[in-house]
Amino acid sequence: MNGELAREVISTDGTRIAYERTGSGPAVVLVDGALCSRAFGPSAKLVPLLGRHFTVLSYDRRGRGQSGDASRYAAAREVDDIAALIDTAGGSASLIGLSSGAALALQAAAAGLPVRKVVAYEPPYVDDAGDRGGAAHEGALTRLVASGDRGGAVKYFMKDMVGVPAPMVALMRLMPWIWRKLEAVAHTLPYDAAVMTDFRIPRAQFAAITSPVLVMNGSRTDERLRGAARAIADIVPGARHRELEGQTHNVKPGVLTPAAVQFLLP
């Protein structure tokens, strides 16, 4: 990645959080979704684009990459991690979150952190209507990880939670250079499930957000994700909603960046 060598901040519980600082301008913290880190996922392409306009802090969420972890997990600790990053950025920052990272960014704003603005792309609250058994996912993932079945946890996440077709999952397992990276962070999948609050929108929490928020989704994505984005925009006071034409859940960095820049810059 283009930027300085990895630095670290120490979160409230003593966990080391590795991050990089890239670019110049107003501070922005980039919050990844499930299985992703600075070295794997959209950050590598997003950071240089965003760095033309902002000072971007990209980081490894706890348990991933070069960051540490704790013996017990709580979603509130990930909010503490963002707080530590905002503090090292100068005391305030905007947040850009993707997928479960978008949910985490919104929760950080709801917790009263000094968040200037939030861009949330497709927080996957797919069970808001109660038709997908979201409460069971965290337990299932925890059991698979505890049994040592990291590959099974990744498969469950992709097939049973995300809805990736079984043949595509089987094809990914035939690409060991990718599958090994996914298995390496499989133990963090229950973390993402915990962040997602049974995959139902925490309405009272989000209704308390006072930071300006832009919620986005792709026009070609799952209708449940599109519906969740619209619902969140209705719940968060004064929030905006925008649909990115032709995009799916795996949004193209070159499409996401201009929309984020337009909203975040004064």
Sequence and secondary structure as in RCSB ss.txt:
>XXXX:A:sequence
MNGELAREVISTDGTRIAYERTGSGPAVVLVDGALCSRAFGPSAKLVPLLGRHFTVLSYDRRGRGQSGDASRYAA
AREVDDIAALIDTAGGSASLIGLSSGAALALQAAAAGLPVRKVVAYEPPYVDDAGDRGGAAHEGALTRLVASGDR
GGAVKYFMKDMVGVPAPMVALMRLMPWIWRKLEAVAHTLPYDAAVMTDFRIPRAQFAAITSPVLVMNGSRTDERL
RGAARAIADIVPGARHRELEGQTHNVKPGVLTPAAVQFLLP
>XXXX:A:secstr
  SS  EEEE TTS EEEEEEEESSSEEEEE  TT  SSSSTHHHHHHHHTTTSEEEEE  TTSTT    SS  H
HHHHHHHHHHHHHTTS EEEEEETHHHHHHHHHHHTT  EEEEEEE    TTTTS S HHHHHHHHHHHHHTT H
HHHHHHIIIIII   HHHHHHHHT HHHHHHHHHTGGGHHHHHHHTGGGS  HHHHTT  S EEEEEETTS HHH
HHHHHHHHHHSTT EEEEETT  SS  HHHHHHHHHHHH  
